[in-house]
Amino acid sequence: MIEELVTAGAATASAGALYVMAAARVVKQYERGVVFRLGRLLPEVRRPGLTLVVPIVDRLHKVSLQIITLPIPAQEGITRDNVTVRVDAVVYFKVVNPSDALVRVEDYRFAVSQMAQTSLRSIIGKSELDDLLSNREKLNQGLELMIDNPAVEWGVTIDRVEIKDVSLPETMKRSMARQAEADRERRARVINADAELQASKKLAGAAQVMSEQPAALQLRLLQTVVAVAAEKNSTLVLPFPVELLRFLERAAPLPGAQETGASPASSGQGATAATAAGAGEAADPEALAAQARELAGEFPPGTSGDVVRQLLEGLGEKGVPGLVGERAVSEAEPGTPGTLAGAEGEGEDEERTDAEGADGSGDAPGEGGTRG
């Protein structure tokens, strides 16, 4: 009798152990268990840990509550401003209701993936290219809202959606590069022009100060010489007054005076001393000196102005014909009447005739005496 009881107890224990082994299930911390008993959903969701189900009768399905990363394949579309682009994105979502995720949709992963692709193409068609490139945060929010609306019924919530990359055609990339280069060049020119304006204002102020103090220009010139001589080179700096260059330019002869032989006085250049000479008047050195002093008075006072004035006065006292009028008349042909050169030529002819007459008169008595 005792042996039968021991055998029955052992059999019962073995059967209980087999039942526990067949019915025991382990649900992990990040999972939830959904039980279907004879095909019907039990309202109770199994929590993490050890749980038991009826063997053969119950079916336990585990659903993960972790955030799932789902990449969206690149979608090609045309933006609202008619630009063809390829956009790919990534969706982060998780299951909040395991029962709805198993009952309401066949495969919630595939469903979320297809909905994300459709929403992404819709966003591309509603947006412009500039929005896709620079305003992605707003597009991400709109895409998340479009995917989350139908996903709520599936027991899934969308955590966030991010647009990964926007691929543009090569022609569009080159056009955008040219546009950016042109914009940078425009900004560079504006900055350069602004710098030139500021520099011109500073130079104008410096010139005004130097005009009030002529010695400042000489000091500045000496500083420039020191700066050039600081380096080990063989450069020779020779300061030359600009006013003298202007005077020489004004006193230069006409380009066609030597070719045609016509003086500027005959072309109506104004009332000058050359015109007076054309009327039969001789060139007066005192008038030339006076005109040289008058021209020298046009230059501003200062070191350079003093040098130019002294040079002009010296040239005028010597009676240089180049100082008369706006153009030189000394280059005209000697035989041209009405010019200083013509007057001088006539004077030389008269002197030569007198000399020949004197020689003839001196030779006449000798010849007569010889003949006699």
ZAZA-251436 format. One record per residue (C-alpha): x, y, z; residue in one letter; residue number from 1. Coordinates in steps of 0.25 Angstrom, whole numbers, plus 5000, padded with zeros to 4 digits. Each point is the difference from the previous one (the first is absolute). Layout:
N
R    px    py    pz  tipa  pati
R     X     Y     Z     A   NUM
...
//
This chain:
372
R    px    py    pz  tipa  pati
R  5000  5000  5000     M     1
R  5011  5010  5004     I     2
R  5007  4996  4987     E     3
R  4988  5003  4992     E     4
R  4999  5014  5007     L     5
R  5014  5003  4997     V     6
R  4999  4996  4986     T     7
R  4987  5009  4998     A     8
R  5007  5012  5007     G     9
R  5012  4998  4991     A    10
R  4991  5000  4987     A    11
R  4992  5012  5005     T    12
R  5013  5008  5002     A    13
R  5005  4996  4987     S    14
R  4987  5004  4993     A    15
R  5000  5013  5008     G    16
R  5014  5003  4996     A    17
R  4997  4997  4985     L    18
R  4988  5009  5001     Y    19
R  5008  5011  5006     V    20
R  5011  4998  4990     M    21
R  4989  5001  4989     A    22
R  4993  5012  5005     A    23
R  5011  5009  5005     A    24
R  5004  5012  4992     R    25
R  5010  5011  5003     V    26
R  4997  5014  4996     V    27
R  5012  5010  4999     K    28
R  5000  5013  5006     Q    29
R  4998  5008  4987     Y    30
R  4989  4990  4995     E    31
R  4985  4998  5003     R    32
R  4993  4987  4998     G    33
R  4986  4999  4993     V    34
R  4993  4987  5002     V    35
R  4990  4994  4990     F    36
R  4992  4988  5006     R    37
R  4993  4992  4989     L    38
R  5002  5011  4991     G    39
R  4994  5011  5008     R    40
R  5008  5011  5006     L    41
R  5001  5001  5015     L    42
R  4998  5014  5006     P    43
R  5012  4998  5010     E    44
R  5013  5004  4994     V    45
R  5012  4991  5007     R    46
R  5010  5009  5007     R    47
R  5015  4997  5000     P    48
R  5004  4988  5008     G    49
R  4996  4985  5001     L    50
R  4986  4998  4995     T    51
R  4992  4987  4998     L    52
R  4990  4997  4988     V    53
R  4992  4988  4998     V    54
R  5007  4990  4991     P    55
R  4994  4997  4986     I    56
R  4988  5010  5003     V    57
R  5008  5013  5002     D    58
R  5009  5007  4990     R    59
R  5009  5011  5006     L    60
R  5006  5011  4990     H    61
R  5011  5009  5005     K    62
R  5000  5015  4996     V    63
R  5012  5008  5001     S    64
R  4998  5014  5006     L    65
R  5014  5006  4996     Q    66
R  5001  5011  4990     I    67
R  5002  4994  4986     I    68
R  5008  5007  4990     T    69
R  4994  4999  4986     L    70
R  5008  5006  4988     P    71
R  4991  5005  4988     I    72
R  5006  4997  4987     P    73
R  5003  5011  4991     A    74
R  4988  5006  4993     Q    75
R  5001  5008  4987     E    76
R  4990  5011  4998     G    77
R  4998  5014  4994     I    78
R  4999  5012  5009     T    79
R  4990  5011  4999     R    80
R  5010  5008  4992     D    81
R  5002  4989  4990     N    82
R  5014  4994  5004     V    83
R  5002  4985  5001     T    84
R  5006  4996  5013     V    85
R  5003  4987  5007     R    86
R  4997  5000  5015     V    87
R  5002  4989  5010     D    88
R  4996  5001  5015     A    89
R  5000  4991  5013     V    90
R  4988  4998  5009     V    91
R  5001  4997  5015     Y    92
R  4987  4994  5006     F    93
R  4996  4990  5011     K    94
R  4988  4992  5004     V    95
R  4991  5005  5011     V    96
R  4989  4990  5000     N    97
R  5004  4986  4997     P    98
R  4986  4995  4998     S    99
R  4997  5010  4989     D   100
R  5013  4998  4993     A   101
R  4997  4985  4999     L   102
R  4985  5001  4997     V   103
R  4998  5012  4992     R   104
R  5011  4999  4990     V   105
R  5007  4988  4994     E   106
R  5014  5005  5000     D   107
R  5002  5013  5007     Y   108
R  5014  5002  4996     R   109
R  4997  4998  4985     F   110
R  4987  5009  5002     A   111
R  5009  5011  5006     V   112
R  5010  4999  4989     S   113
R  4990  5001  4988     Q   114
R  4993  5012  5007     M   115
R  5013  5007  5002     A   116
R  5004  4998  4985     Q   117
R  4987  5006  4996     T   118
R  5000  5011  5009     S   119
R  5014  5004  4996     L   120
R  4996  5000  4985     R   121
R  4989  5009  5004     S   122
R  5009  5010  5008     I   123
R  5009  5001  4988     I   124
R  4989  5004  4991     G   125
R  4995  5011  5010     K   126
R  5013  5006  5003     S   127
R  5010  5008  4992     E   128
R  5015  4997  4998     L   129
R  5004  5011  5010     D   130
R  4991  4994  5011     D   131
R  5006  4987  4998     L   132
R  5014  5005  5001     L   133
R  4999  5011  5011     S   134
R  4987  4998  5007     N   135
R  5000  4985  5003     R   136
R  4995  5001  5015     E   137
R  4987  5005  4995     K   138
R  4999  4989  4990     L   139
R  5004  4989  5010     N   140
R  4988  5005  5009     Q   141
R  4991  4999  4988     G   142
R  5004  4986  4996     L   143
R  4999  4995  5015     E   144
R  4986  5005  5000     L   145
R  4996  4994  4987     M   146
R  5006  4986  5005     I   147
R  4995  5001  5014     D   148
R  4985  5002  4997     N   149
R  4997  4986  4994     P   150
R  5011  4993  5009     A   151
R  4992  5004  5013     V   152
R  4989  4990  4996     E   153
R  5011  4989  4999     W   154
R  5005  5002  5014     G   155
R  5012  5006  4995     V   156
R  5005  5014  5003     T   157
R  5011  5008  4991     I   158
R  5011  5005  5009     D   159
R  5007  5009  4989     R   160
R  5003  5000  4985     V   161
R  5012  5006  4994     E   162
R  5004  5003  4986     I   163
R  5014  4994  4997     K   164
R  5004  5005  4987     D   165
R  4995  5007  4988     V   166
R  5006  4997  4986     S   167
R  5000  5010  4989     L   168
R  5003  4998  4985     P   169
R  5014  5004  4996     E   170
R  4995  5012  4991     T   171
R  4993  5005  5012     M   172
R  5012  4999  5009     K   173
R  5008  5008  4990     R   174
R  4990  5011  4999     S   175
R  4999  5001  5015     M   176
R  5015  5001  5000     A   177
R  5000  5011  4990     R   178
R  4990  5008  5008     Q   179
R  5007  4998  5013     A   180
R  5013  5005  4993     E   181
R  4993  5012  4994     A   182
R  4994  5004  5013     D   183
R  5014  4999  5007     R   184
R  5006  5008  4989     E   185
R  4990  5011  5001     R   186
R  5002  5001  5015     R   187
R  5015  5001  4998     A   188
R  4998  5011  4990     R   189
R  4991  5007  5010     V   190
R  5010  4999  5011     I   191
R  5012  5004  4990     N   192
R  4991  5013  4996     A   193
R  4997  5003  5014     D   194
R  5015  4999  5004     A   195
R  5004  5009  4988     E   196
R  4989  5010  5005     L   197
R  5006  5001  5014     Q   198
R  5014  5000  4994     A   199
R  4996  5012  4991     S   200
R  4994  5008  5012     K   201
R  5013  4998  5008     K   202
R  5009  5004  4988     L   203
R  4991  5012  4998     A   204
R  5002  5004  5015     G   205
R  5015  4998  4999     A   206
R  5001  5008  4987     A   207
R  4993  5011  5007     Q   208
R  5009  5000  5012     V   209
R  5012  5000  4991     M   210
R  4995  5011  4992     S   211
R  4999  5009  5013     E   212
R  5014  4996  5004     Q   213
R  5009  4999  4987     P   214
R  5012  4994  5008     A   215
R  4991  4988  5003     A   216
R  5002  4995  4986     L   217
R  5015  5002  5000     Q   218
R  5000  4992  5014     L   219
R  4991  4989  4993     R   220
R  5010  4999  4988     L   221
R  5011  4998  5010     L   222
R  4993  4989  5007     Q   223
R  4998  4993  4987     T   224
R  5014  5002  4996     V   225
R  5004  4994  5014     V   226
R  4990  4988  4998     A   227
R  5006  4997  4986     V   228
R  5014  5001  5005     A   229
R  4997  4991  5012     A   230
R  5001  4988  4991     E   231
R  5014  4995  4994     K   232
R  4998  5005  4986     N   233
R  5006  5009  4990     S   234
R  4987  5008  4997     T   235
R  5002  5015  4998     L   236
R  4989  5009  5003     V   237
R  5000  5014  4993     L   238
R  4988  5009  5004     P   239
R  4994  5007  4988     F   240
R  4990  5011  5002     P   241
R  4986  4997  4993     V   242
R  4998  5015  4998     E   243
R  5012  5000  4991     L   244
R  4995  4988  4992     L   245
R  4987  5008  4998     R   246
R  5007  5012  4995     F   247
R  5008  4992  4990     L   248
R  4988  4994  4995     E   249
R  4993  5013  4997     R   250
R  5013  5006  4994     A   251
R  5002  4988  4991     A   252
R  4999  5003  4984     P   253
R  4988  4995  4992     L   254
R  5002  4987  4994     P   255
R  4997  5005  4986     G   256
R  5008  5013  5001     A   257
R  5013  4994  4994     Q   258
R  4993  4992  4989     E   259
R  4992  5011  4994     T   260
R  5009  5012  5004     G   261
R  4988  5008  5005     A   262
R  5000  5007  5013     S   263
R  4989  4998  5010     P   264
R  4998  5015  5000     A   265
R  4994  4998  4985     S   266
R  4990  4990  5006     S   267
R  4993  5009  5009     G   268
R  5006  4996  5014     Q   269
R  4997  5013  5006     G   270
R  5006  5013  5002     A   271
R  5015  4997  5003     T   272
R  5013  5006  4998     A   273
R  5001  4992  4987     A   274
R  4988  5007  4994     T   275
R  5007  5013  5004     A   276
R  5012  4996  4992     A   277
R  4992  4996  4988     G   278
R  4995  5014  5000     A   279
R  5014  5005  4998     G   280
R  5004  5002  5015     E   281
R  5013  4994  5005     A   282
R  5001  4991  5012     A   283
R  5003  5008  5012     D   284
R  5008  4992  5011     P   285
R  4993  5009  5011     E   286
R  4987  4995  4996     A   287
R  5005  4986  5000     L   288
R  5005  5001  5014     A   289
R  4987  5007  5004     A   290
R  4992  4988  4994     Q   291
R  5009  4990  5007     A   292
R  4998  5007  5014     R   293
R  4985  5000  4997     E   294
R  5000  4984  4997     L   295
R  5009  4998  5012     A   296
R  4990  5007  5009     G   297
R  4989  4989  4996     E   298
R  5008  4990  5009     F   299
R  4997  4998  5015     P   300
R  5010  5005  5010     P   301
R  5009  4990  5005     G   302
R  5014  4993  4998     T   303
R  4996  4995  4986     S   304
R  4992  5012  4996     G   305
R  5012  5009  5004     D   306
R  5010  4991  4991     V   307
R  4990  5001  4988     V   308
R  4998  5015  5002     R   309
R  5015  5002  5000     Q   310
R  5002  4992  4988     L   311
R  4989  5007  4992     L   312
R  5005  5014  5004     E   313
R  5014  4996  4995     G   314
R  4995  4994  4987     L   315
R  4992  5013  4998     G   316
R  5012  5009  5003     E   317
R  5008  4993  4989     K   318
R  4989  5002  4990     G   319
R  4996  4985  4997     V   320
R  4990  5000  4989     P   321
R  4993  4988  5005     G   322
R  4994  5008  5012     L   323
R  4992  5008  4990     V   324
R  4985  4996  4999     G   325
R  4994  4987  5003     E   326
R  5009  4993  4989     R   327
R  5015  5002  4996     A   328
R  5002  5008  4987     V   329
R  5015  4998  5000     S   330
R  4998  4987  4992     E   331
R  4994  5007  4988     A   332
R  5008  5002  4987     E   333
R  5010  5012  5000     P   334
R  4993  5005  4987     G   335
R  4986  5001  5005     T   336
R  4995  5014  5002     P   337
R  4992  5004  5011     G   338
R  5008  4992  5011     T   339
R  5012  5003  5009     L   340
R  5009  4990  4992     A   341
R  4996  5008  4987     G   342
R  5004  5013  5007     A   343
R  5013  4995  5004     E   344
R  5003  4994  4986     G   345
R  4997  5014  4994     E   346
R  5009  5006  5010     G   347
R  5011  4991  4997     E   348
R  4998  5002  4985     D   349
R  5001  5015  5002     E   350
R  5013  4999  5008     E   351
R  5006  4990  4989     R   352
R  4997  5011  4989     T   353
R  5006  5011  5008     D   354
R  5013  4992  5002     A   355
R  5001  4996  4985     E   356
R  4998  5015  4997     G   357
R  5011  5004  5009     A   358
R  5009  4990  4994     D   359
R  4996  5005  4986     G   360
R  5003  5014  5003     S   361
R  5013  4996  5006     G   362
R  5005  4993  4988     D   363
R  4995  5010  4990     A   364
R  5012  5010  5002     P   365
R  5010  4990  4999     G   366
R  4995  4995  4987     E   367
R  4999  5014  4995     G   368
R  5014  5003  5004     G   369
R  5005  4988  4993     T   370
R  4993  5003  4988     R   371
R  5005  5014  5000     G   372
//
